[in-house]
Amino acid sequence: MIRLPTDKIACVPLFDADTTAGGIIIPDQAKQRCDQGIVKYVGPDVDTDYIKIGDHVVFSGYVGTLLYVEGEGQLIVYPYEFAVCVLERADCSIPGLFFQGRDGDYFPATYEQSMGIIALGIQESKEYKTITPAVPMPMNKEYDRMR
């Protein structure tokens, strides 16, 4: 835990990937400066109506101080006025895909939920295999009822 002075915020930096989707390694010289992060700490004078802990913020790659705190990892500390914007989460539901809750009601599946289930299935198996759902797929009339 750290305590920040006045109007500063501390973000966990989100660096560019080391490789492309095709597997090409990107050298450090070709990477852009870190310009995004997740807010982890806020100072006492920060306007929390604008920036809160957990927000995904974009800032200039030339602002702030990058530091390493043992037990915390890397943080970028800078005045909150230098945050260019806060990225809002978009609706990531997958059209036509629904999950059934414990109460029996269906709800739209989100991308994050779907990827979590796929990752869990892969972690539990030593090799890739077909993941079979515990509940059979709903019939078309049930999908119509959910709309």
C-alpha positions in Angstrom: 0.0 0.0 0.0 1.3 3.4 -0.8 0.1 6.9 0.1 0.1 9.6 -2.6 0.5 13.3 -2.2 -2.3 15.7 -3.2 -3.6 15.3 -6.8 -1.5 12.3 -7.9 -2.8 8.9 -9.1 -0.9 5.7 -9.5 -1.7 3.3 -12.4 -0.7 -0.2 -13.2 0.8 0.3 -16.7 -0.5 -1.6 -19.7 2.4 -2.2 -22.0 2.3 -3.3 -25.6 2.6 -7.0 -26.4 6.0 -8.5 -27.0 4.8 -10.4 -30.1 2.2 -9.8 -32.8 -0.8 -12.2 -33.3 1.3 -13.9 -36.0 4.2 -14.6 -33.6 6.6 -11.8 -34.8 8.7 -10.5 -32.0 8.6 -6.7 -31.6 11.9 -5.2 -30.4 11.9 -2.7 -27.6 12.9 0.1 -29.9 9.8 -0.4 -32.1 7.3 -0.4 -29.1 5.4 2.8 -28.2 5.7 4.4 -24.8 3.2 3.1 -22.3 0.1 5.4 -22.5 -2.6 3.3 -20.7 -3.1 2.0 -17.3 -5.6 0.9 -14.6 -5.9 3.3 -11.6 -4.8 1.5 -8.4 -4.3 4.5 -6.0 -5.6 8.0 -5.8 -4.4 11.0 -3.8 -6.6 12.9 -1.3 -7.2 15.8 -3.7 -8.2 13.8 -6.8 -11.7 14.5 -8.2 -13.2 11.0 -7.7 -16.2 12.0 -9.8 -13.9 11.9 -12.8 -11.3 9.2 -11.9 -11.9 6.3 -9.6 -9.8 3.2 -8.6 -10.2 0.5 -11.2 -10.7 3.0 -14.1 -8.9 2.3 -17.4 -7.2 5.6 -18.3 -5.3 6.9 -21.3 -2.4 9.4 -20.6 0.5 10.8 -22.5 3.5 8.4 -22.8 5.8 11.2 -21.7 4.1 11.9 -18.4 4.6 10.4 -14.9 7.3 8.5 -13.1 7.6 4.7 -13.6 8.6 3.0 -10.4 8.7 -0.5 -9.0 7.3 -1.1 -5.5 8.0 -4.5 -3.9 4.7 -6.3 -3.4 2.9 -3.9 -5.8 4.8 -4.3 -9.0 5.3 -1.5 -11.5 3.3 1.8 -11.1 3.2 5.0 -13.0 2.5 8.0 -10.8 1.4 11.4 -12.3 -1.1 14.2 -11.6 -4.7 13.2 -12.5 -5.1 16.2 -14.7 -2.8 14.5 -17.2 -5.3 11.7 -17.8 -6.6 12.3 -21.3 -9.7 10.1 -20.8 -11.3 7.3 -19.0 -12.3 4.3 -21.2 -15.8 3.1 -20.5 -16.6 -0.6 -20.8 -18.6 -1.4 -23.9 -21.4 -3.9 -24.0 -19.6 -7.1 -24.9 -22.5 -9.5 -25.1 -22.4 -12.1 -27.8 -25.6 -12.1 -29.9 -27.4 -15.4 -29.8 -25.4 -16.9 -27.0 -27.1 -17.3 -23.6 -26.2 -18.8 -20.3 -28.6 -20.4 -17.8 -28.3 -19.2 -14.2 -28.8 -21.3 -11.1 -32.4 -20.1 -10.9 -33.1 -21.4 -14.4 -33.4 -18.0 -16.1 -31.3 -17.3 -19.2 -29.1 -14.2 -19.5 -26.9 -13.0 -22.4 -23.4 -14.2 -22.5 -20.6 -11.7 -22.5 -17.2 -12.1 -24.1 -15.4 -12.2 -20.8 -17.6 -14.9 -19.4 -17.2 -17.0 -22.5 -13.4 -16.7 -22.5 -13.4 -17.6 -18.8 -15.3 -20.8 -19.4 -13.1 -21.7 -22.3 -9.9 -21.0 -20.3 -11.2 -23.1 -17.3 -11.9 -26.0 -19.7 -8.4 -25.8 -21.1 -6.8 -25.6 -17.7 -8.6 -28.6 -16.4 -7.5 -30.8 -19.3 -4.0 -31.9 -20.2 -4.8 -31.9 -23.9 -7.4 -30.0 -25.9 -10.7 -31.7 -26.0 -14.3 -30.9 -26.7 -16.1 -29.1 -23.9 -19.6 -30.5 -23.5 -22.1 -28.3 -21.7 -23.9 -29.7 -18.6 -27.2 -28.3 -19.8 -28.6 -29.0 -23.3 -28.9 -26.2 -25.8 -32.2 -24.4 -25.4 -34.8 -24.8 -28.2 -35.7 -22.0 -30.6 -38.9 -21.2 -28.7 -36.8 -20.6 -25.5 -34.6 -18.1 -27.4 -37.6 -16.3 -28.6 -38.9 -16.0 -25.1 -35.7 -14.4 -23.9 -35.8 -11.6 -26.5 
